[in-house]
């Protein structure tokens, strides 16, 4: 019960903590201003009368009214200096806050432009790679241009600093990665199934001077590697499916597809139990 109350309390405090983290300078300025006001009021109520009493007790006959006022005014010199210093600090904090806000806005604007360019570069790469909905031609220019676009998209993506736009760029990359993977299975312009064997990547010619059969490449091999690598899943990326919890998936068993999946999972569970029993029987027979 207590752990549940603590957890609920933490959930309630999350917005407050988030506000304090985002507006730490503003909160600090408010606290500093409140502290200054407290000092000023305490000085006016207690400090100044005490100072006047001490001064007049030394020589009461010479303690004239105007002199006392002047002396009291002089006593506020330190407080005035404090206020001036605090005003300078407040201006510095305000300037820093404005500069930080400006820098954040500029970073968001720049990252938005970069994320949009990443999307465009992937589109250009795919357009150069798969023309007219067919598999890529066995031409060096096709593979080299595609590889250059993909490498530039990667370089542009690395310049993005904002988490939101990094996630958006990752979404674009995942979509176009799947498009490239499917493009490898597209038929050629004549409608033939994809076939990368034979003379697609290279060809052979007999060298009469050397008396041997020499193999030549039709395209830059590194460019081909770049494109193939892009179409594969990056193992360094955290798969969001791995951290997925069962309670995060709701209403998956609804509709025609959901009912079919539910039947499949039930049959799969029965099959696994049968296999487990069969393996146990084999193990017992072996013993």
KEKE-3310 file (N, C-alpha, C; in steps of 0.2 Angstrom, whole numbers, plus 5000, padded with zeros to 4 digits):
npx = (5004:5010:5020:5013:5007:5018:5023:5012:5013:5025:5022:5013:5022:5030:5026:5029:5043:5047:5044:5052:5065:5065:5064:5073:5082:5073:5065:5075:5078:5066:5066:5078:5074:5064:5071:5079:5069:5065:5076:5076:5064:5066:5077:5072:5062:5069:5083:5086:5080:5087:5100:5099:5096:5107:5117:5111:5112:5125:5128:5116:5112:5117:5111:5103:5087:5088:5101:5100:5092:5100:5111:5104:5100:5113:5116:5109:5117:5124:5114:5109:5119:5119:5107:5110:5119:5112:5103:5111:5114:5102:5099:5109:5105:5093:5097:5105:5095:5087:5096:5099:5086:5085:5095:5091:5079:5084:5091:5081:5075:5085:5087:5075:5075:5086:5081:5070:5078:5085:5074:5071:5083:5084:5073:5077:5088:5082:5074:5084:5089:5079:5071:5056:5049:5056:5069:5086:5096:5110:5121:5135:5133:5120:5121:5132:5127:5116:5122:5130:5120:5114:5125:5127:5115:5116:5127:5120:5110:5118:5121:5110:5104:5093:5082:5069:5069:5079:5072:5062:5070:5075:5064:5061:5072:5070:5059:5063:5073:5066:5060:5071:5075:5064:5065:5075:5070:5062:5055:5065:5066:5060:5051:5056:5060:5069:5087:5102:5113:5126:5130:5127:5134:5146:5157:5166:5181:5191:5208:5220:5233:5238:5232:5222:5206:5198:5190:5179:5172:5155:5152:5156:5162:5162:5151:5140:5141:5138:5124:5118:5121:5114:5101:5099:5095:5100:5111:5115:5105:5092:5079:5063:5053:5059:5059:5045:5031:5018:5006:5006:5001:4986:4969:4973:4967:4956:4944:4945:4958:4964:4957:4960:4974:4974:4969:4979:4990:4985:4985:4998:5003:4998:5005:5018:5018:5015:5027:5036:5032:5035:5049:5052:5048:5056:5068:5067:5066:5079:5086)
npy = (4994:5006:5007:5009:5021:5029:5028:5034:5047:5050:5051:5061:5072:5073:5082:5094:5093:5092:5105:5113:5109:5113:5127:5132:5143:5154:5150:5151:5165:5170:5166:5172:5185:5186:5183:5195:5205:5201:5204:5218:5222:5218:5225:5238:5238:5233:5235:5248:5257:5252:5255:5269:5271:5267:5277:5289:5287:5289:5303:5312:5326:5332:5325:5329:5331:5332:5327:5315:5309:5310:5302:5290:5288:5287:5274:5266:5264:5252:5243:5248:5246:5232:5230:5235:5226:5215:5218:5219:5205:5200:5205:5199:5186:5186:5190:5179:5169:5173:5171:5158:5153:5158:5151:5138:5138:5141:5129:5120:5124:5122:5108:5104:5107:5099:5086:5086:5086:5074:5065:5069:5066:5052:5049:5053:5044:5032:5034:5035:5022:5012:5012:5016:5006:4995:4982:4987:4993:4985:4994:5005:5018:5019:5012:5019:5032:5030:5025:5036:5046:5039:5039:5053:5056:5049:5056:5069:5066:5063:5076:5080:5086:5087:5077:5074:5077:5068:5056:5057:5057:5044:5037:5040:5033:5020:5017:5019:5010:4997:4999:4998:4985:4978:4982:4974:4963:4965:4963:4963:4975:4968:4960:4949:4938:4943:4942:4940:4933:4926:4937:4949:4958:4958:4953:4942:4941:4934:4935:4937:4939:4935:4923:4919:4919:4934:4943:4956:4970:4978:4989:5000:4991:4995:5004:4995:4988:4997:5000:4988:4986:4996:4992:4982:4977:4987:4982:4989:4997:5000:4989:4993:4984:4975:4980:4980:4978:4966:4971:4983:4981:4982:4977:4968:4956:4959:4960:4953:4949:4949:4939:4928:4927:4925:4912:4905:4907:4900:4887:4886:4886:4874:4865:4868:4863:4849:4846:4848:4838:4826:4827:4826:4813:4806:4808:4802:4789:4787:4787)
npz = (5000:5004:4995:4983:4986:4986:4973:4966:4971:4966:4952:4952:4955:4944:4933:4940:4943:4930:4925:4934:4930:4916:4918:4926:4928:4928:4940:4949:4949:4953:4967:4971:4970:4980:4991:4992:4994:5006:5014:5012:5019:5032:5035:5035:5045:5057:5056:5052:5063:5074:5071:5071:5084:5091:5086:5091:5105:5108:5108:5113:5113:5102:5092:5080:5070:5056:5054:5059:5049:5038:5041:5043:5030:5024:5030:5022:5011:5009:5007:4995:4987:4987:4981:4968:4964:4964:4954:4943:4942:4940:4927:4920:4921:4915:4902:4899:4899:4888:4878:4878:4875:4862:4856:4858:4850:4837:4836:4835:4823:4814:4815:4811:4798:4794:4796:4787:4775:4776:4774:4760:4754:4755:4747:4735:4733:4732:4721:4711:4712:4710:4696:4688:4695:4695:4697:4702:4688:4680:4681:4684:4687:4693:4705:4711:4712:4720:4732:4736:4739:4750:4759:4761:4767:4779:4785:4786:4795:4806:4811:4817:4833:4841:4851:4847:4833:4829:4831:4822:4810:4811:4809:4795:4790:4793:4786:4772:4772:4772:4760:4751:4754:4749:4736:4730:4727:4716:4699:4684:4670:4659:4666:4672:4685:4700:4699:4703:4700:4689:4676:4682:4692:4686:4673:4662:4652:4640:4641:4629:4629:4641:4642:4651:4659:4663:4676:4677:4685:4685:4691:4705:4718:4732:4732:4730:4741:4751:4748:4750:4763:4769:4767:4776:4793:4806:4819:4829:4833:4844:4845:4845:4848:4856:4869:4872:4881:4887:4891:4885:4872:4866:4862:4851:4847:4840:4827:4810:4806:4819:4826:4818:4821:4835:4835:4829:4838:4849:4843:4841:4854:4859:4850:4854:4867:4864:4858:4868:4877:4870:4868:4881:4883:4875:4881:4893:4889:4884:4896)
capx = (5000:5014:5024:5008:5006:5024:5023:5007:5016:5030:5018:5010:5027:5033:5025:5033:5050:5049:5044:5058:5071:5065:5064:5078:5084:5067:5064:5081:5077:5061:5069:5083:5070:5060:5076:5081:5064:5065:5081:5075:5059:5069:5082:5068:5059:5073:5090:5087:5079:5092:5106:5098:5096:5114:5120:5109:5114:5132:5127:5109:5111:5119:5107:5097:5083:5091:5107:5098:5089:5106:5114:5100:5101:5119:5116:5106:5121:5126:5108:5108:5124:5117:5102:5113:5123:5107:5100:5115:5114:5095:5100:5113:5101:5088:5101:5107:5089:5085:5101:5098:5080:5086:5099:5086:5074:5088:5093:5075:5074:5090:5086:5069:5078:5090:5077:5067:5083:5086:5069:5072:5089:5082:5069:5082:5092:5077:5072:5090:5090:5073:5067:5050:5046:5059:5075:5091:5100:5117:5125:5139:5131:5115:5123:5136:5123:5112:5127:5132:5114:5114:5131:5125:5109:5119:5130:5116:5107:5122:5121:5104:5105:5087:5079:5063:5070:5082:5067:5059:5075:5075:5058:5062:5077:5067:5054:5066:5077:5062:5059:5076:5075:5059:5067:5080:5066:5058:5058:5068:5061:5057:5047:5059:5061:5076:5092:5109:5119:5128:5134:5124:5139:5152:5158:5172:5183:5198:5214:5224:5240:5239:5230:5217:5199:5198:5184:5178:5166:5151:5151:5160:5160:5160:5145:5136:5141:5134:5117:5116:5121:5108:5094:5099:5093:5106:5111:5117:5099:5088:5073:5057:5049:5062:5056:5038:5027:5012:5001:5007:4997:4979:4964:4976:4963:4949:4943:4946:4965:4965:4954:4965:4980:4972:4968:4986:4993:4982:4987:5006:5004:4997:5011:5024:5017:5016:5034:5039:5030:5038:5056:5053:5047:5063:5074:5065:5067:5086:5088)
capy = (5000:5012:5008:5012:5028:5033:5028:5039:5053:5052:5052:5068:5076:5073:5089:5099:5092:5094:5112:5115:5107:5117:5134:5132:5150:5158:5149:5154:5172:5172:5164:5177:5192:5185:5184:5202:5209:5200:5208:5225:5223:5217:5231:5244:5237:5232:5237:5255:5259:5250:5259:5276:5271:5267:5283:5294:5286:5292:5311:5314:5333:5334:5321:5333:5327:5331:5323:5308:5307:5309:5296:5284:5287:5284:5267:5262:5263:5245:5240:5251:5243:5226:5230:5236:5220:5210:5220:5217:5198:5199:5207:5194:5180:5187:5189:5172:5165:5175:5168:5150:5152:5159:5145:5132:5139:5140:5122:5116:5126:5119:5101:5102:5107:5093:5080:5086:5085:5067:5062:5070:5062:5045:5048:5053:5038:5026:5035:5033:5015:5008:5016:5013:5001:4989:4981:4992:4991:4983:5000:5008:5025:5018:5010:5024:5038:5028:5025:5043:5048:5036:5041:5059:5056:5047:5062:5074:5063:5064:5083:5082:5086:5087:5070:5073:5076:5062:5050:5058:5055:5037:5034:5040:5028:5013:5016:5018:5003:4992:5000:4996:4978:4975:4983:4969:4957:4967:4960:4968:4979:4963:4956:4943:4938:4946:4937:4944:4929:4927:4943:4955:4962:4958:4949:4939:4941:4931:4939:4932:4940:4932:4917:4918:4922:4939:4945:4963:4973:4983:4995:5001:4986:4998:5007:4990:4986:5003:5000:4982:4987:5001:4988:4977:4980:4989:4978:4994:5001:4996:4987:4995:4978:4971:4982:4980:4974:4963:4976:4989:4979:4981:4976:4965:4951:4961:4960:4946:4947:4947:4932:4923:4927:4922:4905:4903:4907:4894:4881:4886:4884:4867:4862:4868:4858:4842:4845:4847:4831:4822:4828:4823:4805:4803:4809:4797:4782:4787:4786)
capz = (5000:5005:4989:4978:4987:4984:4966:4964:4973:4961:4946:4953:4955:4938:4930:4944:4942:4923:4925:4937:4925:4910:4920:4932:4929:4930:4947:4953:4949:4958:4974:4973:4971:4986:4996:4992:4997:5013:5017:5012:5024:5038:5037:5036:5051:5062:5055:5053:5070:5079:5069:5073:5092:5093:5085:5095:5112:5110:5110:5112:5112:5095:5087:5077:5066:5049:5054:5059:5042:5033:5044:5041:5022:5023:5032:5016:5006:5008:5004:4988:4983:4986:4976:4962:4962:4962:4948:4938:4942:4936:4920:4917:4921:4909:4895:4897:4897:4882:4873:4878:4872:4855:4854:4857:4844:4831:4835:4833:4816:4810:4815:4807:4791:4792:4796:4780:4770:4776:4770:4753:4751:4755:4742:4729:4733:4730:4714:4707:4713:4707:4691:4685:4699:4693:4701:4699:4682:4682:4679:4689:4689:4697:4712:4714:4714:4726:4738:4738:4742:4757:4764:4763:4772:4785:4787:4788:4801:4812:4813:4821:4840:4845:4851:4843:4826:4828:4831:4815:4805:4811:4806:4788:4788:4794:4780:4766:4773:4770:4753:4747:4754:4744:4729:4728:4725:4711:4693:4679:4665:4655:4670:4674:4692:4702:4698:4704:4698:4682:4674:4684:4695:4683:4667:4660:4646:4639:4639:4625:4630:4647:4642:4656:4659:4668:4678:4678:4689:4681:4696:4711:4723:4738:4732:4731:4749:4755:4747:4753:4771:4771:4767:4782:4800:4810:4825:4834:4834:4849:4842:4850:4849:4862:4876:4872:4886:4885:4893:4880:4866:4867:4856:4846:4845:4837:4820:4807:4807:4826:4828:4815:4825:4841:4834:4827:4844:4853:4840:4842:4861:4859:4847:4859:4873:4862:4857:4875:4880:4865:4870:4888:4883:4872:4886:4898:4886:4884:4903)
cpx = (5004:5018:5019:5007:5012:5025:5018:5010:5021:5027:5016:5016:5031:5032:5029:5040:5052:5049:5050:5065:5071:5066:5068:5080:5079:5065:5069:5080:5072:5063:5074:5079:5067:5065:5078:5075:5063:5070:5079:5069:5062:5074:5077:5064:5063:5080:5090:5086:5084:5098:5105:5098:5103:5118:5118:5111:5121:5132:5120:5108:5112:5115:5101:5093:5086:5097:5105:5096:5095:5110:5111:5100:5108:5120:5113:5111:5123:5120:5107:5113:5122:5111:5105:5116:5117:5103:5104:5115:5107:5096:5104:5110:5096:5092:5103:5101:5087:5090:5100:5091:5081:5090:5095:5082:5078:5090:5087:5074:5079:5089:5080:5071:5082:5086:5073:5072:5085:5081:5070:5078:5088:5077:5073:5086:5088:5075:5078:5091:5085:5069:5061:5047:5050:5066:5080:5094:5107:5121:5129:5136:5125:5117:5128:5132:5119:5116:5129:5126:5114:5119:5129:5120:5111:5123:5126:5112:5111:5123:5115:5105:5098:5084:5073:5064:5075:5078:5064:5064:5075:5069:5058:5067:5074:5062:5058:5071:5073:5060:5065:5077:5070:5061:5072:5076:5061:5060:5061:5063:5057:5052:5049:5060:5069:5081:5098:5114:5121:5132:5131:5129:5145:5152:5165:5174:5190:5203:5219:5231:5242:5237:5225:5211:5199:5191:5184:5172:5162:5150:5156:5158:5158:5153:5139:5135:5137:5127:5114:5116:5115:5101:5094:5097:5100:5106:5112:5111:5095:5081:5067:5053:5052:5059:5049:5035:5021:5006:5001:5003:4990:4975:4967:4972:4956:4950:4945:4953:4967:4963:4958:4971:4979:4972:4975:4990:4991:4985:4995:5007:5003:5002:5017:5024:5018:5023:5038:5038:5034:5046:5057:5052:5054:5068:5073:5067:5075:5089:5087)
cpy = (5006:5013:5011:5019:5032:5033:5034:5046:5055:5054:5059:5073:5077:5079:5094:5099:5094:5101:5115:5114:5112:5125:5135:5140:5154:5157:5152:5162:5174:5171:5170:5184:5191:5186:5192:5206:5207:5204:5215:5226:5223:5223:5237:5244:5237:5235:5244:5258:5258:5254:5266:5276:5271:5273:5289:5293:5288:5299:5313:5321:5335:5329:5325:5328:5326:5327:5316:5305:5306:5303:5290:5283:5284:5276:5263:5261:5256:5241:5242:5247:5235:5225:5231:5230:5215:5212:5218:5209:5196:5200:5201:5187:5180:5187:5182:5167:5166:5171:5161:5149:5153:5153:5139:5132:5138:5133:5118:5118:5122:5111:5099:5102:5101:5087:5080:5084:5077:5063:5063:5066:5055:5044:5048:5047:5032:5027:5034:5026:5011:5013:5013:5007:4994:4988:4986:4989:4990:4988:5003:5014:5024:5017:5015:5030:5036:5028:5032:5046:5046:5038:5048:5060:5054:5053:5068:5072:5064:5071:5085:5081:5085:5080:5069:5072:5070:5056:5051:5055:5047:5033:5034:5034:5021:5012:5015:5012:4998:4993:4997:4988:4975:4976:4978:4963:4959:4964:4966:4971:4974:4959:4950:4944:4941:4940:4940:4939:4930:4933:4949:4960:4962:4953:4947:4940:4938:4935:4935:4933:4936:4924:4914:4921:4927:4941:4952:4965:4978:4989:4995:4996:4989:5001:5001:4988:4991:5002:4994:4983:4991:4997:4983:4981:4981:4986:4983:4998:4997:4995:4989:4989:4974:4973:4983:4975:4971:4968:4982:4987:4978:4980:4972:4959:4952:4961:4953:4944:4945:4941:4927:4922:4924:4914:4902:4902:4901:4888:4881:4884:4877:4863:4862:4863:4851:4841:4844:4840:4826:4821:4825:4815:4802:4803:4803:4790:4781:4785:4779)
cpz = (5000:4998:4983:4979:4985:4977:4963:4965:4968:4954:4946:4953:4949:4934:4933:4943:4935:4922:4928:4933:4919:4912:4926:4933:4931:4938:4951:4954:4954:4965:4976:4974:4978:4992:4997:4995:5004:5017:5018:5018:5031:5040:5038:5043:5057:5062:5056:5060:5075:5077:5072:5081:5094:5092:5090:5103:5113:5112:5108:5110:5105:5090:5084:5072:5059:5049:5055:5052:5038:5035:5042:5034:5021:5025:5026:5011:5004:5005:4997:4984:4982:4981:4969:4959:4960:4955:4942:4937:4938:4929:4917:4916:4915:4902:4894:4895:4890:4876:4873:4874:4864:4852:4853:4851:4838:4830:4833:4825:4812:4810:4811:4799:4789:4792:4789:4775:4770:4773:4762:4750:4751:4749:4735:4728:4730:4723:4709:4707:4709:4703:4688:4689:4698:4697:4698:4693:4684:4679:4685:4692:4694:4704:4715:4716:4720:4732:4740:4742:4749:4762:4766:4768:4779:4789:4790:4794:4807:4815:4817:4829:4844:4845:4847:4835:4824:4827:4824:4810:4805:4808:4798:4786:4788:4788:4774:4766:4770:4763:4749:4748:4750:4737:4726:4725:4719:4704:4689:4674:4660:4659:4672:4682:4694:4702:4698:4703:4691:4681:4677:4687:4691:4676:4666:4653:4646:4637:4635:4626:4636:4647:4647:4655:4665:4669:4679:4681:4684:4685:4701:4716:4730:4738:4733:4738:4753:4754:4751:4761:4773:4771:4772:4788:4803:4817:4831:4837:4839:4846:4847:4852:4855:4868:4876:4877:4884:4886:4888:4874:4868:4861:4850:4843:4842:4830:4817:4807:4814:4828:4825:4819:4832:4840:4832:4834:4849:4850:4841:4849:4862:4856:4851:4864:4870:4861:4863:4878:4876:4867:4877:4888:4880:4877:4891:4895:4885:4890:4905)
residu = (UNK:UNK:UNK:UNK:UNK:UNK:UNK:UNK:UNK:UNK:UNK:UNK:UNK:UNK:UNK:UNK:UNK:UNK:UNK:UNK:UNK:UNK:UNK:UNK:UNK:UNK:UNK:UNK:UNK:UNK:UNK:UNK:UNK:UNK:UNK:UNK:UNK:UNK:UNK:UNK:UNK:UNK:UNK:UNK:UNK:UNK:UNK:UNK:UNK:UNK:UNK:UNK:UNK:UNK:UNK:UNK:UNK:UNK:UNK:UNK:UNK:UNK:UNK:UNK:UNK:UNK:UNK:UNK:UNK:UNK:UNK:UNK:UNK:UNK:UNK:UNK:UNK:UNK:UNK:UNK:UNK:UNK:UNK:UNK:UNK:UNK:UNK:UNK:UNK:UNK:UNK:UNK:UNK:UNK:UNK:UNK:UNK:UNK:UNK:UNK:UNK:UNK:UNK:UNK:UNK:UNK:UNK:UNK:UNK:UNK:UNK:UNK:UNK:UNK:UNK:UNK:UNK:UNK:UNK:UNK:UNK:UNK:UNK:UNK:UNK:UNK:UNK:UNK:UNK:UNK:UNK:UNK:UNK:UNK:UNK:UNK:UNK:UNK:UNK:UNK:UNK:UNK:UNK:UNK:UNK:UNK:UNK:UNK:UNK:UNK:UNK:UNK:UNK:UNK:UNK:UNK:UNK:UNK:UNK:UNK:UNK:UNK:UNK:UNK:UNK:UNK:UNK:UNK:UNK:UNK:UNK:UNK:UNK:UNK:UNK:UNK:UNK:UNK:UNK:UNK:UNK:UNK:UNK:UNK:UNK:UNK:UNK:UNK:UNK:UNK:UNK:UNK:UNK:UNK:UNK:UNK:UNK:UNK:UNK:UNK:UNK:UNK:UNK:UNK:UNK:UNK:UNK:UNK:UNK:UNK:UNK:UNK:UNK:UNK:UNK:UNK:UNK:UNK:UNK:UNK:UNK:UNK:UNK:UNK:UNK:UNK:UNK:UNK:UNK:UNK:UNK:UNK:UNK:UNK:UNK:UNK:UNK:UNK:UNK:UNK:UNK:UNK:UNK:UNK:UNK:UNK:UNK:UNK:UNK:UNK:UNK:UNK:UNK:UNK:UNK:UNK:UNK:UNK:UNK:UNK:UNK:UNK:UNK:UNK:UNK:UNK:UNK:UNK:UNK:UNK:UNK:UNK:UNK:UNK:UNK:UNK:UNK:UNK:UNK:UNK:UNK:UNK:UNK:UNK:UNK:UNK:UNK)
# end
